[in-house]
Amino acid sequence: MKIKVIIVDDEMHARSFLRKFCERYHSDTIDVLEECSSVESAVRVIKRYQPDLIFLDIQMPDENGFELLKYFDKINFEIIFTTAYKEFAIDAIRKNAFLLKMQDIIKG
């Protein structure tokens, strides 16, 4: 059974990178169901697909990644926060989530 994944990031290159990473290295275990560019669209997609895992950008224009969690009474999915901002690390840890610093990953 594959892990159902949704990618949420306002930057297209970041979404594309994560999708390609998942497809290249984990295609046998991960199925990227959808990419979303905003919290609003992500909430609809999460409710529709009930994913196992979300790659979630923290800093986005309208609402941040932490605000997405307020739309759910119960969080039935794992979260990997993706961000270039190290100051969000403490908040991510408090939410029992992983933090993936995208600029470090992209630079190699």
Buried (B, 14 or more C-beta within 10 A) or exposed (E): EEBBBBBBBBBEEBBEBBBEBBEEEBEEEBBBBBBBBBBEEBBEBBEEBEBBBBBBBBBBEEBBBBEBBEBEEEBEBBBBBBBBBEEBBEBBEEBEBBBBBBEEBEEE
